[in-house]
Amino acid sequence: MSTIQFLKASSGDSIAYEKVIGDKSLPTLMYVPGYGSGKDGDKAKYLKGVAAELGCSFVRYDPVGQPRGESTNKPFESMEFQDWLENGEEILDNISDEKTILIGSSMGGWISLLLAENPKFKNKIK
């Protein structure tokens, strides 16, 4: 069983996340939430179940400023796209494993594409 943990981001914010450990020979599924969404939405919960059925590790997180989330509570209106992109980078870089499949929902799909094109993550994203 996994518990909610907190990553201290380079910005000083705390990002709430959950990581479920699966078979290390399989890729890790990382859910990247969309606008106003987070780790406790229906899609994230569904994907956690899919990862469990497949035996994969799974990572989900709450972006900073997500109104119902457990990460640093900043005014949602003050958040910018770059903030959410940086949250995804922090989780991918520090929490996810070397073989990661990104699964983005809505704006999280856009964030996933930007993460995938970042040369820093060339060998990490599958």
N, C-alpha and C positions, 0 to 999 in steps of 0.2 A: 504494500500500500504506500502511496506517496502523500506528501503533505505540501501545502503552499509554502514556498520559500521566497526570499527577497534578494534580488541582485542590486548591489549598489552601483549605479551607472556612473560613467565618467562625468556626467552633468551634476552628480550629487543626488539625483532622484533615486527612489527605490522602485524597482519593477517587480511586481508580484508574478510568480510563475509556478508551474507545476511540471515536474519531469518524472515520468514513469519509465523505469528501466526495463528494457526488453532484451531480446537476443542480440548480442553485440555484433553478430555476423550479418544482421539485417540493418537496413537504413533506419534512421530516426525520422519520424514524421513530425514536422513542426508546423503548428497552426498559426498563421499570421492573420489576426483579426482585422475586420473592416472598420469603417468610420463609426464611432460610438459603440463599438462592440468589444468583447474581451474574452477571457478564458472561461467564463461561466455560461456562455451562450449555447444554444441548442447545437450549432454546428461543431463547436469545440468538444462538447460532450459526446456527440455522435462519433467524431473522429477518434476520440480517446477509446471508444469501444471497438472501432475498426482496428486501431493499432493493437489493442489487446488480443483480438481474434487472430491477427497476423503474427503476433509475437514481437512486434516492433517496439522500440522505445518511442515515447511521445512527449512533446513539449508544447505547452500552451501558456500564454501570458496575458496580463492586462497592461495595455499601453498606459503611460502616465497621462493623467487627466481624464481617464475613462470614468464617467460619472458614477457607475455602480461598481467600479473595480476596487482592488486593494492596493494598487500602486500609489505613488505620491499623488495627493489630491490637489491638482492645480485647476484653476478655472478652465473648463472645457473650451470656452470661447477664446482663451488665450493660446491654445495649442495650434501649432502649424504642422503641415505635412512633414516637414523636416524632422520635427520632434518624434513622430511616429516611425519614420524611417530609421532614425537613430536608435529607438527602442528595439526595433527588429534586428539591427546590426549588433547591438549589445547582447541580446539573447542568443543570436546565431553564433557570435564569436565566443561567448563565455559559457553558455549552457548546453547548446546542441552538440552533437557528435560529429565525427569526421565524415560520415556519410549521411547527409540530410536531404530529405525531400520536403520542399516548402509547399504548403497548401494554404493559399490565400483566399480570403472571402472578400469580394467587392474591392474596396480600397486596399485590402490586404493582398489581393492579387497583384495590384500595381506595385506595392512595396516588395512583394516577392520577386517580381521581374527586375526591379532595381537592385535588389540584393544579389540576384543571380548574375547580373552583368558586372558587378563589382569584382575587379581582379583579385582582391583580398580573399574572396570566397570561392575562387575558381575550382579548387580541389575539394571543397567541403560540400558543395551543393551537387546533388545527383539528379 
